[in-house]
Amino acid sequence: MSDELFAKGKISRVFIKFAIPSILTSLLMISTFLVDGILIGRFLGPEGLASFILVFPMFSFLGALAFVVASGGSTIVGKYLGENKIKEANRAFNLALILAILFSVALSAVSLIFADDVTRLLGATELLFESTKDYLSTLAVFFILFLVGIVLQFFIRNEGNSIYPIKTTMVAVVINVPLTYVFLGVFNMGLGAAALGSGISLIPSTALLIIYFLKKKAILSYGKPTFNLSIIKKILYNGSSEGLSEFSVGIVVLVFNLTLIRHLGEIGIAAFAIISLTSLILIMINFGLSIALQPMVSYNFGAKSMKRAKDTLKIAIKSSVVIGIAFYIAVFVFGEHFIELFVEGDERLTTITFEAIRVYGLSYIFIGINLLSSAYLTSLHRPKISLIVSMSYNLIFVIIGLLAFPHLFGAPGIWWAVPFANIATILISIYFVKKANKEIVENV
């Protein structure tokens, strides 16, 4: 199925076919996180939201490990499938699963054994310490389900099946939303209960993902993993860009939190929580576009059909910019209504958040260009330059902005850091994409 689609199908139709379910899956992936944020804000107030966002860097670090394995592994598997090397594809698949399990167990152990230290490192104040620790410790028990689930979803899409991951994610959502509501709204439980609801919901959804590769129709299958250091290195190397990109998001959120505590206090963290959760919708839409792009580009790269690969990127970027402009207009005009989903009756928090998101939201127009360029370069097995792009807009320029703008413009300058980073990175993205395309065409 994937051979015919990726090699001969009309690019725009194939991209839409994969983009829509990929976007829906990506939004469903964060829907539990988004709903948790809304319910936490409603039932536990600004302090609950602040503690919630303080733990966000741990989500990023976990996601970074998942994306290293998932993106690196699926890129290799996609290329092998394009070359019709099924045996080699299976070897890479099984090694990737082992890496996912080992990484998740290690991060869970650190989070549980050193819970107090990790909570302090995340920037929790005395007011927020206990609730932050409770949320982190409960969530850490379920890290393995989160990480393995992401990896399996990537490989299922590699086989050309973009619908099955949506179904499994919907299972998690259907279980998580009522559980979290009951825990917080009915039984008046604390922040740890929200993490418990999310964790429980991952059990059946991950089980369904595991079952997929036991079916005869699956191209990939489980087997005794053959240790191959070369393949492991390739997985880690090819996935390093997406992994470090996600890791840098965690670092940036951590620096954001610490900067906001210093300039605005806990209310600044609560405002950032609302902005982050709202922005996450657009980020995951772009992530869905990159998921659709990756197997198409990887396959055509392996099949030496670079024109199709380049046309795929053009379609993806045009889609991203249009969506980004529409999303920014919606936030600019109706931002107060977004904020009221999380909190009501807190005028100071609403004012701070609304003013901030009008500035921060400028990044929505540009972020997809950089994210998709990075994913494209990874799919062409150019992880080093992909890493430069992703680190530029996710970390380097953001940190520069956070260090400089508050001193130049006061607390409002904090919100300009992310738009500045994305605009500054566009030229870097364009340069490296053109350079990679030229090198590949010359070597064909």
VEXDREN-2710 file (C-alpha; in Angstrom, 1 decimal):
% VEXDREN-2710
k/r/px/py/pz
1/MET/0.0/0.0/0.0
2/SER/2.7/2.5/1.0
3/ASP/4.8/1.7/-2.1
4/GLU/2.0/2.7/-4.6
5/LEU/0.9/5.7/-2.6
6/PHE/4.4/7.2/-1.9
7/ALA/5.8/6.4/-5.4
8/LYS/2.9/7.1/-7.7
9/GLY/0.1/8.9/-5.9
10/LYS/-0.7/12.6/-6.4
11/ILE/1.5/14.3/-3.8
12/SER/-1.2/16.7/-2.5
13/ARG/-3.7/13.9/-2.1
14/VAL/-1.3/11.6/-0.4
15/PHE/-0.2/14.3/1.9
16/ILE/-3.8/15.2/2.8
17/LYS/-4.6/11.5/3.3
18/PHE/-1.8/11.3/5.9
19/ALA/-1.9/14.8/7.3
20/ILE/-5.5/14.9/8.4
21/PRO/-5.3/11.6/10.5
22/SER/-1.8/12.6/11.7
23/ILE/-3.1/16.0/12.9
24/LEU/-6.1/14.4/14.6
25/THR/-3.8/11.8/16.2
26/SER/-1.5/14.5/17.4
27/LEU/-4.3/16.6/18.8
28/LEU/-5.7/13.5/20.5
29/MET/-2.3/12.8/21.9
30/ILE/-2.3/16.1/23.8
31/SER/-6.1/16.2/24.4
32/THR/-5.6/14.4/27.7
33/PHE/-2.9/16.9/28.6
34/LEU/-5.1/19.8/27.5
35/VAL/-8.2/18.6/29.3
36/ASP/-6.2/18.0/32.4
37/GLY/-5.0/21.6/32.2
38/ILE/-8.6/22.9/31.9
39/LEU/-9.9/20.7/34.7
40/ILE/-7.0/21.6/36.9
41/GLY/-7.5/25.3/36.3
42/ARG/-11.2/24.9/37.0
43/PHE/-11.0/22.8/40.2
44/LEU/-7.6/23.7/41.6
45/GLY/-7.1/27.3/40.4
46/PRO/-4.0/29.2/39.3
47/GLU/-1.8/27.4/41.8
48/GLY/-2.8/24.0/40.3
49/LEU/-2.1/25.3/36.8
50/ALA/1.3/26.7/38.0
51/SER/2.3/23.3/39.5
52/PHE/1.1/21.6/36.3
53/ILE/3.3/23.6/34.0
54/LEU/6.3/23.2/36.3
55/VAL/6.3/19.5/35.5
56/PHE/6.0/20.2/31.7
57/PRO/9.8/19.9/31.2
58/MET/9.6/16.3/32.3
59/PHE/7.0/15.7/29.6
60/SER/9.5/17.2/27.1
61/PHE/12.4/15.1/28.4
62/LEU/10.3/12.0/28.1
63/GLY/9.0/13.1/24.7
64/ALA/12.6/13.7/23.6
65/LEU/13.6/10.1/24.3
66/ALA/10.5/8.9/22.5
67/PHE/11.2/11.0/19.4
68/VAL/14.8/10.0/19.2
69/VAL/13.8/6.4/19.0
70/ALA/10.6/6.9/17.0
71/SER/11.9/9.4/14.5
72/GLY/15.3/7.8/14.2
73/GLY/13.9/4.2/14.0
74/SER/11.0/5.0/11.6
75/THR/13.3/6.9/9.3
76/ILE/15.6/3.8/9.0
77/VAL/12.7/1.5/8.7
78/GLY/11.0/3.7/6.1
79/LYS/14.1/3.7/4.0
80/TYR/14.5/-0.1/4.3
81/LEU/10.8/-0.6/3.3
82/GLY/11.4/1.7/0.3
83/GLU/14.3/-0.6/-0.7
84/ASN/12.1/-3.6/0.0
85/LYS/14.5/-4.9/2.7
86/ILE/11.9/-6.3/5.1
87/LYS/14.4/-8.3/7.2
88/GLU/16.5/-5.3/7.9
89/ALA/13.4/-3.2/8.7
90/ASN/12.3/-5.7/11.3
91/ARG/15.7/-5.7/13.0
92/ALA/15.7/-1.9/13.3
93/PHE/12.1/-2.0/14.6
94/ASN/12.8/-4.5/17.4
95/LEU/16.0/-2.7/18.5
96/ALA/14.0/0.6/18.6
97/LEU/11.5/-1.0/21.0
98/ILE/14.2/-2.2/23.3
99/LEU/15.7/1.3/23.4
100/ALA/12.3/2.8/24.2
101/ILE/11.8/0.4/27.1
102/LEU/15.2/1.0/28.6
103/PHE/14.9/4.8/28.3
104/SER/11.5/5.0/29.9
105/VAL/12.5/2.8/32.9
106/ALA/15.6/4.9/33.5
107/LEU/13.7/8.2/33.5
108/SER/11.0/6.7/35.8
109/ALA/13.6/5.5/38.3
110/VAL/15.3/8.9/38.4
111/SER/12.0/10.7/38.9
112/LEU/10.8/8.5/41.7
113/ILE/14.0/8.0/43.6
114/PHE/15.0/11.7/43.5
115/ALA/11.5/13.2/43.5
116/ASP/12.4/16.0/46.0
117/ASP/15.5/17.0/44.1
118/VAL/13.8/16.9/40.7
119/THR/10.9/19.0/42.0
120/ARG/13.3/21.7/43.3
121/LEU/15.2/21.7/40.0
122/LEU/11.9/22.3/38.2
123/GLY/11.6/25.5/40.1
124/ALA/8.8/24.8/42.5
125/THR/8.4/27.4/45.2
126/GLU/7.4/26.6/48.7
127/LEU/3.7/27.2/47.8
128/LEU/3.8/24.9/44.9
129/PHE/6.3/22.2/46.1
130/GLU/3.9/19.4/47.4
131/SER/1.4/19.6/44.5
132/THR/4.3/19.6/41.9
133/LYS/6.0/16.6/43.6
134/ASP/2.7/14.7/43.8
135/TYR/1.9/15.2/40.1
136/LEU/5.5/14.2/39.0
137/SER/5.7/11.1/41.2
138/THR/2.4/9.7/40.1
139/LEU/3.0/10.3/36.4
140/ALA/6.5/8.7/36.5
141/VAL/5.0/5.3/37.1
142/PHE/3.4/5.4/33.7
143/PHE/6.4/6.8/31.6
144/ILE/6.9/3.4/29.9
145/LEU/3.4/3.4/28.4
146/PHE/3.8/7.0/27.1
147/LEU/7.1/6.4/25.5
148/VAL/6.4/2.9/24.0
149/GLY/3.1/4.2/22.7
150/ILE/4.6/7.0/20.7
151/VAL/7.2/4.7/19.2
152/LEU/4.7/2.1/18.1
153/GLN/2.4/4.8/16.5
154/PHE/5.3/6.0/14.4
155/PHE/6.0/2.4/13.1
156/ILE/2.3/1.8/12.4
157/ARG/2.3/4.9/10.2
158/ASN/5.4/3.6/8.4
159/GLU/3.3/0.8/7.1
160/GLY/0.9/3.2/5.6
161/ASN/-1.8/2.8/8.3
162/SER/-2.6/6.3/9.6
163/ILE/-6.1/5.4/11.1
164/TYR/-5.2/2.8/13.7
165/PRO/-3.2/5.2/15.9
166/ILE/-6.2/7.5/16.0
167/LYS/-8.4/4.8/17.3
168/THR/-6.0/3.8/20.1
169/THR/-5.6/7.4/21.1
170/MET/-9.3/7.9/21.2
171/VAL/-9.5/5.0/23.7
172/ALA/-7.1/6.9/26.0
173/VAL/-9.1/10.1/25.7
174/VAL/-12.5/8.5/26.4
175/ILE/-11.1/6.9/29.6
176/ASN/-9.0/9.9/30.8
177/VAL/-11.5/12.7/30.5
178/PRO/-14.2/11.3/32.8
179/LEU/-11.7/9.8/35.2
180/THR/-9.9/13.1/35.7
181/TYR/-13.3/14.9/36.1
182/VAL/-14.4/12.4/38.7
183/PHE/-11.1/12.6/40.6
184/LEU/-11.0/16.4/40.7
185/GLY/-14.6/17.5/40.5
186/VAL/-16.4/14.8/42.4
187/PHE/-13.9/13.5/44.9
188/ASN/-12.0/16.8/45.3
189/MET/-8.6/15.0/45.0
190/GLY/-5.3/16.8/44.4
191/LEU/-3.0/17.2/41.4
192/GLY/-1.6/13.7/41.6
193/ALA/-5.1/12.3/40.8
194/ALA/-5.0/14.1/37.4
195/ALA/-1.7/12.2/36.6
196/LEU/-3.3/9.0/37.8
197/GLY/-6.2/9.4/35.4
198/SER/-3.9/10.0/32.5
199/GLY/-1.7/7.0/33.4
200/ILE/-4.7/4.6/33.7
201/SER/-6.0/5.7/30.3
202/LEU/-2.7/4.7/28.6
203/ILE/-3.0/1.1/29.7
204/PRO/-5.6/-0.1/27.1
205/SER/-4.4/2.2/24.3
206/THR/-0.8/1.0/24.6
207/ALA/-2.1/-2.6/24.7
208/LEU/-3.9/-2.1/21.4
209/LEU/-0.8/-0.7/19.8
210/ILE/1.2/-3.7/20.9
211/ILE/-1.5/-6.1/19.5
212/TYR/-1.2/-4.5/16.1
213/PHE/2.1/-6.0/15.3
214/LEU/0.9/-9.5/16.3
215/LYS/-1.6/-9.4/13.3
216/LYS/-0.7/-11.2/10.1
217/LYS/-1.4/-8.1/7.9
218/ALA/1.4/-6.1/9.7
219/ILE/4.6/-5.8/7.6
220/LEU/6.8/-5.4/10.7
221/SER/6.7/-8.1/13.5
222/TYR/8.1/-8.8/16.9
223/GLY/11.2/-11.0/17.1
224/LYS/14.2/-11.7/19.2
225/PRO/16.2/-8.5/19.0
226/THR/19.7/-8.9/17.4
227/PHE/22.1/-6.5/19.0
228/ASN/23.6/-4.3/16.3
229/LEU/25.6/-1.4/17.5
230/SER/25.6/0.1/14.0
231/ILE/21.8/0.2/13.8
232/ILE/21.5/1.6/17.4
233/LYS/23.9/4.4/16.4
234/LYS/21.9/5.1/13.3
235/ILE/18.6/5.2/15.3
236/LEU/20.1/7.6/17.9
237/TYR/21.9/9.7/15.2
238/ASN/18.9/10.1/12.9
239/GLY/16.6/10.8/15.7
240/SER/18.9/13.2/17.5
241/SER/17.4/16.3/15.8
242/GLU/13.8/15.6/16.9
243/GLY/15.0/14.4/20.3
244/LEU/17.2/17.3/21.1
245/SER/14.5/19.6/19.7
246/GLU/12.0/18.3/22.2
247/PHE/14.6/18.2/25.0
248/SER/15.4/21.9/24.2
249/VAL/11.7/22.7/24.6
250/GLY/11.9/21.3/28.2
251/ILE/15.0/23.4/28.9
252/VAL/13.2/26.5/27.5
253/VAL/10.1/25.9/29.5
254/LEU/12.3/25.5/32.6
255/VAL/14.1/28.8/31.9
256/PHE/10.8/30.5/31.1
257/ASN/9.4/29.3/34.5
258/LEU/12.4/30.5/36.4
259/THR/12.3/33.8/34.6
260/LEU/8.6/34.3/35.2
261/ILE/8.9/33.4/38.9
262/ARG/11.6/36.1/39.3
263/HIS/9.6/38.8/37.4
264/LEU/5.9/38.0/38.0
265/GLY/5.8/35.2/40.6
266/GLU/3.4/32.3/40.6
267/ILE/0.7/34.2/38.6
268/GLY/3.2/34.5/35.8
269/ILE/3.6/30.7/35.8
270/ALA/-0.2/30.3/35.7
271/ALA/-0.4/32.7/32.7
272/PHE/2.4/30.8/30.9
273/ALA/0.5/27.5/31.6
274/ILE/-2.6/28.8/29.8
275/ILE/-0.5/30.2/26.9
276/SER/1.5/26.9/26.6
277/LEU/-1.6/24.8/26.5
278/THR/-3.3/27.0/23.9
279/SER/-0.1/27.1/21.8
280/LEU/0.2/23.4/22.1
281/ILE/-2.8/23.0/19.8
282/LEU/-1.0/24.7/16.9
283/ILE/2.3/23.0/17.7
284/MET/0.7/19.6/17.5
285/ILE/-1.0/20.5/14.2
286/ASN/2.4/21.2/12.8
287/PHE/3.7/18.1/14.4
288/GLY/1.0/16.2/12.6
289/LEU/2.1/17.8/9.3
290/SER/5.6/16.6/10.0
291/ILE/4.4/13.1/10.7
292/ALA/2.7/13.0/7.4
293/LEU/5.8/14.4/5.7
294/GLN/8.3/12.0/7.2
295/PRO/7.4/8.7/5.5
296/MET/6.7/10.3/2.2
297/VAL/10.1/12.1/2.1
298/SER/11.9/9.0/3.5
299/TYR/10.4/6.7/0.9
300/ASN/11.1/9.0/-2.0
301/PHE/14.6/9.7/-0.8
302/GLY/15.2/5.9/-0.7
303/ALA/13.6/5.6/-4.2
304/LYS/15.8/8.5/-5.5
305/SER/12.8/10.6/-6.4
306/MET/13.8/13.9/-5.0
307/LYS/11.3/16.1/-6.9
308/ARG/8.5/14.3/-5.1
309/ALA/10.3/14.8/-1.7
310/LYS/10.7/18.6/-2.4
311/ASP/7.1/19.0/-3.5
312/THR/6.0/17.4/-0.3
313/LEU/7.8/19.9/1.8
314/LYS/6.4/22.8/-0.2
315/ILE/2.8/21.6/0.3
316/ALA/3.5/21.0/4.0
317/ILE/4.9/24.5/4.6
318/LYS/2.1/26.3/2.7
319/SER/-0.4/24.4/4.8
320/SER/1.4/25.3/8.0
321/VAL/1.6/29.1/7.3
322/VAL/-2.1/29.3/6.4
323/ILE/-3.1/27.4/9.6
324/GLY/-0.7/29.6/11.7
325/ILE/-2.2/32.8/10.4
326/ALA/-5.8/31.6/11.0
327/PHE/-4.8/30.5/14.5
328/TYR/-3.2/33.7/15.4
329/ILE/-6.2/35.8/14.3
330/ALA/-8.4/33.6/16.4
331/VAL/-6.2/34.0/19.5
332/PHE/-5.8/37.8/18.9
333/VAL/-9.6/38.3/18.6
334/PHE/-11.0/35.7/20.9
335/GLY/-8.1/35.2/23.3
336/GLU/-10.1/36.0/26.4
337/HIS/-12.5/33.2/25.6
338/PHE/-9.6/30.7/25.4
339/ILE/-8.4/32.0/28.8
340/GLU/-11.9/31.6/30.3
341/LEU/-11.8/27.8/29.5
342/PHE/-9.1/27.5/32.3
343/VAL/-10.0/30.2/34.8
344/GLU/-12.9/32.5/35.6
345/GLY/-13.2/35.5/37.8
346/ASP/-9.4/36.2/38.1
347/GLU/-9.1/39.6/36.3
348/ARG/-5.4/40.0/36.9
349/LEU/-4.5/36.6/35.5
350/THR/-6.8/37.1/32.5
351/THR/-5.3/40.5/31.7
352/ILE/-1.7/39.3/32.0
353/THR/-2.4/36.2/29.9
354/PHE/-4.3/38.0/27.2
355/GLU/-1.7/40.7/26.7
356/ALA/1.0/38.1/26.7
357/ILE/-0.6/35.7/24.1
358/ARG/-1.1/38.5/21.6
359/VAL/2.7/38.9/21.5
360/TYR/3.7/35.2/22.0
361/GLY/1.2/34.2/19.3
362/LEU/3.1/35.9/16.5
363/SER/5.3/32.8/16.5
364/TYR/2.4/30.7/15.3
365/ILE/2.8/32.1/11.7
366/PHE/6.5/31.0/11.5
367/ILE/7.0/27.9/13.7
368/GLY/5.8/25.4/11.1
369/ILE/8.4/26.5/8.5
370/ASN/11.2/25.7/10.9
371/LEU/9.7/22.5/12.4
372/LEU/8.9/21.1/8.9
373/SER/12.3/22.0/7.6
374/SER/13.9/20.2/10.4
375/ALA/11.8/17.1/9.9
376/TYR/12.5/17.2/6.2
377/LEU/16.3/17.3/6.8
378/THR/16.0/14.3/9.2
379/SER/14.1/12.3/6.6
380/LEU/16.9/13.0/4.1
381/HIS/19.4/11.5/6.7
382/ARG/20.9/15.0/7.4
383/PRO/20.5/15.0/11.2
384/LYS/23.4/17.4/11.9
385/ILE/21.9/20.3/9.9
386/SER/18.4/19.3/11.1
387/LEU/19.7/19.7/14.6
388/ILE/21.1/23.1/13.9
389/VAL/17.7/24.3/12.6
390/SER/15.7/22.8/15.5
391/MET/18.1/24.0/18.2
392/SER/18.1/27.5/16.7
393/TYR/14.3/28.1/17.1
394/ASN/13.7/25.8/20.0
395/LEU/16.6/26.8/22.2
396/ILE/19.4/29.1/21.2
397/PHE/17.5/32.2/20.1
398/VAL/14.8/31.7/22.7
399/ILE/17.4/31.7/25.5
400/ILE/19.0/34.8/24.0
401/GLY/15.6/36.5/24.0
402/LEU/14.9/35.4/27.6
403/LEU/18.2/36.7/28.8
404/ALA/18.1/40.0/26.9
405/PHE/14.5/41.2/26.5
406/PRO/13.4/41.3/30.2
407/HIS/16.4/43.6/30.9
408/LEU/15.6/45.8/27.9
409/PHE/11.7/45.9/28.1
410/GLY/10.9/44.5/31.6
411/ALA/8.5/41.6/32.2
412/PRO/6.6/42.1/28.9
413/GLY/9.8/41.4/27.0
414/ILE/9.6/37.8/28.2
415/TRP/6.8/37.1/25.7
416/TRP/8.8/38.3/22.7
417/ALA/11.5/35.6/23.1
418/VAL/9.6/32.9/21.1
419/PRO/8.5/35.0/18.1
420/PHE/12.0/36.4/17.9
421/ALA/13.5/32.9/17.8
422/ASN/11.2/31.6/15.1
423/ILE/11.7/34.6/12.8
424/ALA/15.4/34.6/13.3
425/THR/15.6/30.9/12.3
426/ILE/13.7/31.1/9.0
427/LEU/16.8/32.1/7.0
428/ILE/18.8/29.3/8.5
429/SER/16.1/26.8/7.5
430/ILE/15.9/28.0/3.9
431/TYR/19.7/27.9/3.5
432/PHE/20.1/24.3/4.8
433/VAL/17.1/22.8/2.9
434/LYS/18.4/24.3/-0.4
435/LYS/21.9/23.0/0.4
436/ALA/20.8/19.5/1.2
437/ASN/18.6/19.3/-1.9
438/LYS/21.5/20.4/-4.1
439/GLU/23.9/17.9/-2.6
440/ILE/21.5/15.0/-3.0
441/VAL/20.7/15.8/-6.7
442/GLU/24.4/16.2/-7.5
443/ASN/25.1/12.7/-6.0
444/VAL/22.2/10.9/-7.8
END
